[in-house]
């Protein structure tokens, strides 16, 4: 009898997964706890390093360009390219480290991703020109992009299946907490040169030593490697057979939603900073308002993570993602359809943050769409290839907007959530047998 091909290897019901055994937190194994803590901390520092630049982009780039105002058109142009390079690096890192995760294991790859983004975020402190900062942000993004695919696959292979929506919410909360720490960092260091915030980004490197000592590879990955008998699937297999349709639909969903989200995350800060009513504010107070606004968005997102998880438990992933994207559209449309003062804008953007909880569902929904030895490759490639579209969108909508006014561009980009809400309904059910169109309770 011929051995199973790599494309047909199914997840194994090992004690590592405990799909049927674990009924409460007390039933979880030490391995499951360690993998959960490692992934959550990895995502926390991921969020921290990811958004340190986003919050202080305009004033820091203005310093590097030696211009007097953050509203200078040259600042808008160069900061757009830096953010675009970051998002492209994120996409490439998702594919690169995703492949490493399938070849060498989840724990090893997780350590490498964290070390990469920690080192190069810290090195951003040394940037003396805008293009040096672009290079450091690009290299840091390689690790940040890879960490998503590796961490989500690690948990999907170790924690109970029925808990996945809540696991996704908790894991995404790690990112949110990291972003809140970025907000606090920029708030506390508002009186210092912006470059000092990047030194905080070195801290995640300390986590690597614990992961390599304490977090073993998953049983499912070991079993799939043994069954493959040296004949493992390659990247090209993402575009062959039944998996090809899954790959293409996943890319469309990720590209459209992430473009809109990152346009919001980056340009909303600049839109708020350039409101006429803030022109007379002292620089420190204005920058603290920006940090406060970011804090509100991310705090709302934490609540949205758990709403999305509850919807997934009740209606399945696909319908829940579709409903959250519709809410996303309405929130962004309402925020930018008319000019608003900063108080009204803070209220509306808190709703935008709330519906961004949809991205937490991607964490547990996407990896099991792919076979075990294509899991981090497939999830990392499809989710992060959306960053390329987001990179283009960041530059396009930034250059499209009139100087000092990004409201119209942000209003237009909100419409990208409408096709996302439709396309996701055509996504397939999971390969591991978990139904996406039915309630997940059990």
C-alpha positions in Angstrom: 0.0 0.0 0.0 1.4 3.4 -1.0 2.1 5.9 1.8 -0.2 8.9 1.9 0.9 11.9 -0.1 1.9 15.1 1.7 -1.3 16.8 0.4 -3.5 14.2 2.1 -1.9 14.1 5.5 -4.6 14.8 8.1 -4.1 16.2 11.6 -3.5 13.5 14.1 -5.6 13.2 17.3 -2.7 13.1 19.6 -2.6 13.9 23.4 -0.9 17.1 22.3 -4.1 18.3 20.7 -6.5 17.0 23.3 -9.5 17.8 21.1 -11.8 15.6 23.1 -10.1 15.3 26.4 -9.6 18.9 27.7 -12.9 20.2 29.2 -11.4 23.0 31.3 -8.1 24.9 31.8 -7.1 22.4 34.4 -7.1 19.6 31.8 -4.6 21.3 29.6 -1.1 19.7 29.4 2.1 21.7 30.3 3.0 21.7 26.6 -0.3 23.3 25.7 0.2 26.0 28.4 3.8 26.7 27.2 2.8 26.9 23.5 -0.1 29.2 24.4 2.1 31.5 26.6 4.9 31.6 24.0 2.5 32.5 21.1 0.6 35.1 23.2 3.9 36.8 24.3 5.2 36.6 20.8 2.1 38.4 19.5 2.2 41.0 22.3 5.8 42.0 21.4 4.7 41.8 17.7 2.1 44.4 18.4 4.6 46.6 20.3 7.3 46.6 17.7 4.8 46.9 14.9 3.2 50.1 16.0 6.0 52.1 17.6 6.7 53.6 14.2 3.1 54.0 13.2 2.4 56.4 16.1 5.5 58.6 15.8 5.9 58.3 12.0 5.2 61.9 10.9 7.3 63.8 13.4 10.2 61.4 13.3 10.4 61.4 9.5 10.2 65.2 9.6 13.3 65.2 11.8 15.1 62.8 9.5 14.2 65.1 6.5 15.1 68.2 8.4 11.8 69.9 7.6 9.9 72.2 10.0 6.5 70.6 10.0 5.1 67.1 10.0 2.5 68.3 7.6 5.1 68.9 4.9 4.2 67.0 1.7 7.7 65.5 1.7 7.0 63.9 5.1 3.8 62.4 3.8 5.6 60.9 0.7 8.6 59.4 2.6 6.6 58.1 5.5 4.2 56.4 3.0 7.2 54.6 1.4 8.6 53.6 4.7 5.2 52.1 5.8 4.9 50.4 2.4 8.3 48.9 2.7 7.3 47.6 6.2 4.2 46.0 4.8 6.0 44.4 1.9 8.6 43.1 4.4 5.7 41.7 6.4 4.4 39.8 3.4 7.8 38.4 2.4 8.4 37.5 6.1 5.1 35.6 6.2 6.1 33.4 3.3 9.8 33.0 4.3 9.3 32.2 7.9 6.1 30.3 7.1 8.2 28.0 5.0 10.8 27.6 7.8 8.0 26.8 10.2 6.9 23.9 8.0 10.4 22.7 7.4 12.1 23.1 10.7 9.2 23.3 13.2 7.0 25.8 14.9 9.1 26.5 18.0 12.3 27.1 16.1 10.7 29.4 13.6 8.9 31.3 16.4 12.2 32.0 18.0 13.8 33.2 14.8 10.9 35.6 14.0 10.9 37.2 17.4 14.7 37.7 17.3 14.5 39.3 13.9 11.9 41.9 14.7 13.4 42.7 18.0 16.9 43.4 16.7 15.9 45.5 13.7 13.3 47.5 15.7 16.1 48.4 18.1 18.4 49.3 15.3 15.8 51.9 14.0 17.1 54.0 16.9 20.3 54.5 14.8 18.6 55.7 11.6 19.9 59.1 10.4 18.1 59.3 7.1 14.6 58.3 6.0 16.0 55.5 3.7 17.9 54.0 6.6 14.7 53.8 8.6 13.0 52.2 5.6 15.6 49.4 5.6 15.4 48.8 9.3 11.6 48.7 9.2 11.6 46.4 6.2 13.9 43.9 8.0 11.9 44.1 11.3 8.8 43.4 9.3 10.2 40.1 8.0 10.0 38.8 11.6 6.7 40.3 12.4 5.1 38.8 9.3 6.5 35.4 10.0 5.4 35.4 13.7 1.7 35.5 12.8 1.7 32.3 10.7 4.0 30.4 13.1 2.2 31.4 16.3 -1.3 30.7 14.9 -0.2 27.3 13.6 1.4 26.4 16.8 -1.8 26.9 18.7 -4.1 25.4 16.1 -2.0 22.2 16.5 -1.9 22.1 20.3 -5.1 23.6 21.8 -8.6 22.0 21.7 -10.5 22.5 18.5 -13.7 23.6 20.2 -11.9 26.4 22.0 -10.5 27.9 18.8 -12.7 31.0 18.6 -11.8 32.0 22.2 -8.2 31.1 21.6 -8.2 33.4 18.6 -9.7 36.2 20.6 -7.1 35.8 23.4 -4.2 35.6 20.9 -5.3 38.7 19.1 -5.6 40.4 22.5 -1.9 39.8 22.8 -1.3 42.0 19.8 -3.7 44.6 21.2 -1.9 44.7 24.5 1.4 45.2 22.6 -0.1 48.1 20.7 -1.4 49.6 24.0 2.2 49.3 25.3 3.4 51.1 22.2 0.9 53.9 22.9 2.0 54.1 26.5 5.7 54.1 25.4 5.1 57.1 23.1 3.0 58.8 25.7 5.6 58.5 28.4 8.4 59.5 26.1 6.5 62.3 24.4 9.0 64.9 25.8 12.0 63.0 24.3 13.2 62.6 20.7 11.0 60.1 18.9 13.9 57.7 18.1 14.1 56.6 21.8 10.9 54.6 21.5 12.6 52.1 19.3 14.9 51.0 22.1 11.9 49.5 23.9 11.5 47.2 20.9 14.6 45.2 21.8 12.9 43.6 24.9 11.3 40.7 22.9 14.7 39.2 22.2 14.8 38.0 25.8 11.7 35.8 25.1 13.7 33.7 22.6 15.8 32.0 25.3 12.7 30.7 27.1 11.0 29.5 24.0 14.0 27.5 22.8 14.4 25.9 26.3 10.7 25.3 27.1 8.5 24.9 24.0 8.9 21.7 22.1 7.7 21.1 18.5 4.1 19.8 18.1 3.1 16.2 17.9 1.1 16.9 14.7 4.1 18.4 12.9 6.3 15.5 13.9 3.7 13.0 12.7 3.3 14.8 9.4 7.0 14.9 8.8 7.3 11.2 9.5 4.3 10.4 7.1 5.8 12.5 4.4 8.9 10.3 4.3 11.0 13.1 2.8 8.4 13.9 0.1 7.1 17.2 1.4 4.8 19.7 -0.4 6.4 22.9 -1.8 5.1 26.4 -2.2 3.9 25.6 -5.7 1.4 23.1 -4.2 -0.6 26.1 -2.8 -1.7 26.6 -6.4 -2.5 23.0 -7.4 -5.6 20.9 -7.0 -8.3 21.8 -4.6 -5.9 23.9 -2.5 -5.6 26.4 -5.3 -9.1 27.8 -4.9 -8.6 28.1 -1.2 -5.4 30.0 -1.7 -6.8 32.4 -4.2 -10.0 33.2 -2.1 -7.9 33.6 1.0 -5.6 36.1 -0.7 -8.5 38.1 -1.9 -10.1 38.3 1.5 -6.8 39.2 3.2 -5.7 41.7 0.6 -9.0 43.7 0.6 -9.5 43.8 4.3 -5.9 44.5 5.3 -5.5 47.3 2.7 -8.5 49.1 4.4 -7.3 48.4 7.9 -3.7 49.6 7.3 -4.8 52.7 5.5 -6.9 53.5 8.6 -4.1 52.6 11.1 -1.6 54.8 9.3 -3.5 57.7 7.9 -6.0 58.2 10.6 -3.2 59.4 12.8 -2.1 61.9 10.2 -5.7 63.0 9.7 -6.2 63.6 13.4 -2.9 65.3 13.8 -3.7 67.8 10.9 -7.2 68.8 12.1 -7.5 72.6 12.0 -8.6 72.8 15.6 -5.3 71.1 16.7 -3.1 73.6 14.9 -2.7 75.9 17.9 -2.0 73.0 20.4 1.4 72.6 21.9 3.3 69.7 20.2 3.4 67.6 23.4 -0.4 67.8 23.9 -1.1 67.1 20.2 1.1 64.0 20.3 -0.4 62.8 23.5 -3.9 63.1 21.9 -2.6 60.9 19.0 -1.5 58.3 21.6 -4.8 58.6 23.3 -6.7 58.1 20.1 -4.7 55.0 19.3 -5.2 53.7 22.8 -9.0 54.0 22.3 -9.0 52.2 19.0 -7.0 49.3 20.3 -8.9 49.0 23.6 -12.1 48.8 21.5 -10.5 46.1 19.4 -10.0 43.9 22.4 -13.8 43.9 23.0 -14.3 43.3 19.3 -12.1 40.2 19.5 -14.5 38.5 22.0 -17.6 39.6 20.1 -16.2 38.0 17.0 -15.4 34.8 19.0 -18.9 34.7 20.3 -20.3 35.1 16.8 -18.0 32.3 15.5 -19.3 30.0 18.2 -22.9 30.7 17.3 -22.7 31.0 13.5 -19.3 29.7 12.2 -16.3 31.6 11.0 -17.4 32.6 7.5 -20.7 34.3 8.5 -19.0 35.9 11.5 -16.2 37.4 9.4 -18.8 38.6 6.9 -20.9 40.3 9.5 -17.8 41.9 11.2 -16.7 43.3 7.8 -20.1 44.9 7.2 -19.8 46.5 10.6 -16.3 47.6 9.8 -17.5 49.3 6.6 -20.3 51.2 8.4 -18.0 52.4 11.1 -15.4 53.7 8.7 -18.0 55.2 6.4 -19.6 57.0 9.3 -16.2 58.3 10.6 -15.2 59.9 7.3 -18.3 60.7 5.3 -18.4 64.2 6.7 -15.7 66.4 8.4 -15.6 65.8 12.1 -13.9 67.4 15.1 -11.5 65.4 17.2 -14.1 64.4 19.9 -16.5 63.1 17.3 -13.7 61.4 15.4 -12.6 59.6 18.6 -16.0 58.2 19.1 -16.4 56.9 15.5 -12.9 55.5 15.3 -13.6 53.5 18.5 -16.2 51.7 16.5 -13.7 51.0 13.8 -11.4 49.5 16.4 -14.3 47.4 17.7 -15.0 45.8 14.4 -11.3 45.2 13.8 -11.8 42.2 16.1 -12.5 40.3 12.9 -8.8 39.8 12.4 -8.7 37.7 15.5 -10.9 35.1 13.7 -8.3 34.8 10.9 -5.9 33.4 13.4 -7.7 30.1 13.9 -9.6 30.0 10.7 -6.8 30.2 8.1 -4.1 27.7 9.2 -6.3 24.6 9.2 -7.4 25.4 5.7 -4.0 24.0 4.6 -2.4 20.5 5.2 0.0 20.3 8.1 3.2 20.6 6.1 1.8 23.5 4.2 0.1 25.2 7.2 2.5 28.0 8.1 3.5 28.4 4.5 -0.1 28.7 3.3 -1.4 30.8 6.2 1.7 33.0 6.2 1.7 33.5 2.4 -2.0 34.2 2.0 -2.5 36.4 5.0 0.7 38.3 4.5 0.5 38.7 0.7 -2.4 41.0 1.6 0.3 43.3 3.0 1.6 43.9 -0.5 -1.8 45.2 -1.5 -1.9 47.1 1.8 1.5 48.6 1.0 0.2 49.8 -2.4 -2.9 51.1 -0.8 -1.0 53.1 1.9 1.1 54.8 -0.7 -1.8 55.3 -3.2 -4.3 56.7 -0.7 -1.7 58.8 0.9 -0.6 60.4 -2.4 -4.2 60.6 -3.5 -5.2 62.7 -0.6 -4.9 66.4 -0.6 -2.1 67.7 1.6 -3.3 67.8 5.2 -6.6 66.1 4.5 -6.9 62.3 4.5 -10.6 62.1 5.2 -11.8 61.5 1.7 -9.2 58.8 1.0 -10.2 57.0 4.2 -13.8 57.3 3.3 -13.1 55.7 -0.1 -11.0 52.9 1.3 -13.8 51.8 3.7 -15.7 50.4 0.7 -13.1 47.6 0.4 -14.8 45.8 3.3 -17.9 45.2 1.1 -16.3 42.7 -1.3 -14.5 41.1 1.6 -17.9 40.4 3.3 -19.1 38.7 0.1 -16.0 36.7 -0.9 -15.5 35.1 2.5 -18.9 33.4 2.2 -17.4 31.4 -0.7 -14.4 30.2 1.4 -14.2 26.4 2.0 -14.8 24.3 5.1 -11.8 23.4 7.0 -9.6 20.4 6.0 -9.6 19.1 9.6 -13.3 18.5 9.5 -14.4 21.4 11.7 -17.6 22.9 10.0 -17.4 26.6 9.3 -21.0 27.0 8.4 -22.4 25.5 11.6 -22.2 26.5 15.3 -18.9 25.5 16.9 -20.3 24.8 20.4 -20.0 21.3 21.7 
